[in-house]
C-alpha cells in the first residue's frame, strides 16, 4: 500500500517525507509525483530493473522509451550532448514543459531505455519534484501516472489509484497543469517537433528554428 506525502503551502515536503521519498526513489521504488504538466510515476533511472518495473506497473509498451527527469540544465549536460539548438531551447524553456530528445553522453547511456539510442530529458517546473530528484542522487525514469491507454492524471487521487500496490509513495502536490509536455527531437542539425503539448509550435519556433 502506497504511503502519502503532501506538498505544503510553501511548495515543499516536510524534511522527513522528502528524505523518505528520495531514499525510496534512490533504492528503485516507484513514486507517484506531481509535475508542472501531469502527474508522473517513476524512480531512479540508475536503479536495477527500473525500466522493467515502470513498464510493468503502467502496462506500457516496452518498445516506447521512457522520458527521464533531471533537476537542472547543468545536470542534463552530464547525461546528454547539447548542440546549439538544444542549448537554446533548454535555456528558454527549462524548467518547464519541454522534453528534449538528445544523443546520450558516454555516461548518459546508462539512462537509455531498452533498445533505445536516444534519451528524452526534461527539467520540470516543480520545485518540490526537482528537490526530490536532486536528493535521490539520480535522474528519474518516468511516464505519466495512468494505465496505458487511459487519460493522464492531473490530481494525486487519480494518479495514485492505479499504483496503490506498486508505488511506495504518492506525493500529493494538488492539481497539476493537465497538459503533457511538448517533445522536440534535437539530435540533428534542425530540431523537429514530435509532439505539440503545453508549449505551442509557435512558442518553440520563436526560440529556435524548428520544423
Secondary structure by P-SEA (a helix, b strand, c coil): cbbbbbbcccccccaaaaaaaaaaaaabbbbbbccccbbbbcccccccaaaaaaaaaacccccbbbbbbbccaaaaaacccccaaaaaaaaccccccccccccccccccccccccccbbbbbbcccaaaaaaaaaacbbbbcccccccccccccccccccccccccccbbbbccccccbbbbbbbcccccccccccccccaaaaaaacccc
